[in-house]
Amino acid sequence: MNSIRKQFNEEGYVLLRNFLDKEIISEIYTDARKIFAQQIKKVTGRTVDIDDRDAFEAAMFEFFEKDFVSFVNTGKTVQHTFSLHRLGVDPLIANLLKEVGLSNPIIGARPAMQFNSRYLSKDGSKHWKLDPHQDWRTGQGSLDSAVIWFPMVDAGADIGALQIIPGSHKAGLKESSTSGYQGGITADLKEDAFVQTTFETGDLLIFSAFLIHQSGNNITKNIRWSVQLRYNNLDEPTFIDRGYPMAYIYKPETELVTPNFPTAEQLETVFK
Ligand SMILES: O=C(O)CCC(=O)C(=O)O
């Protein structure tokens, strides 16, 4: 057994240093900020330099305060970029999944991106960070289901990089207050069981979907930008037996998001 798989099986995770090409991360991060910048201009009237981190993130906070609905939708839109999805199916990732034991990997859920900051939460709510949980409860896929997590900025304890409990993937599925992402494991977990991970851009964490983890505490003024990729193994016997369950439900809005839109004239303009 290779050493990566051995550590994955024993500890439930492997942190790989300098694994991803920084250019690829930069493209995903840039695409996301450009999309936000477009809406920031619409909502605040200001053009922001996406590379001026503090100024750009201050504009993100202003956007959040001024138009929450557009902010949430833009936050969803940045998760649909070609660059992010391309990485999700990159042979580098497929090979890594095989190395940790997913002989026939398949995407478990759409690639996701998070931008964690206490300034992107309503009324001091804790929605910007996730309580202890196991991703398997949300995905319910193969037993060897794996999650990839990496930040797009250098991330240590101060900016709230992920915290994990090594070896917790073998202790079974814990009771939880929810199967979604708000809420978490109800059993008492010892705070000192958590290990704080730290990353430089390019480092990547791969972990079992049963590994207990939580968001770190971002005490900085900056946003912690990160990506999560989730996979199942089509060859895993219980996944086959259970008929390849798909617990993520994507569904359309039942009503028009913009009432009385579009007019026939607007369509004529598009297709003239
Ligand atoms: O990035 C975080 O803070 C939490 C991410 C996480 O736990 C998850 O996506 O399952």
The ligand as an SDF file (V2000), in Angstrom:
LIG
                    3D

 10  9  0  0  0  0  0  0  0  0999 V2000
  -14.0670   25.6530    5.0220 O   0  0  0  0  0  0  0  0  0  0  0  0
  -14.6080   25.5090    6.1110 C   0  0  0  0  0  0  0  0  0  0  0  0
  -14.4550   26.3000    7.0360 O   0  0  0  0  0  0  0  0  0  0  0  0
  -15.4880   24.3430    6.3600 C   0  0  0  0  0  0  0  0  0  0  0  0
  -15.6210   23.4910    5.1710 C   0  0  0  0  0  0  0  0  0  0  0  0
  -16.2200   22.2060    5.5280 C   0  0  0  0  0  0  0  0  0  0  0  0
  -16.1780   21.7680    6.6280 O   0  0  0  0  0  0  0  0  0  0  0  0
  -16.8800   21.4340    4.5030 C   0  0  0  0  0  0  0  0  0  0  0  0
  -17.0350   21.9480    3.3960 O   0  0  0  0  0  0  0  0  0  0  0  0
  -17.2930   20.3310    4.7940 O   0  0  0  0  0  0  0  0  0  0  0  0
  1  2  2  0
  2  3  1  0
  2  4  1  0
  4  5  1  0
  5  6  1  0
  6  7  2  0
  6  8  1  0
  8  9  2  0
  8 10  1  0
M  END
$$$$
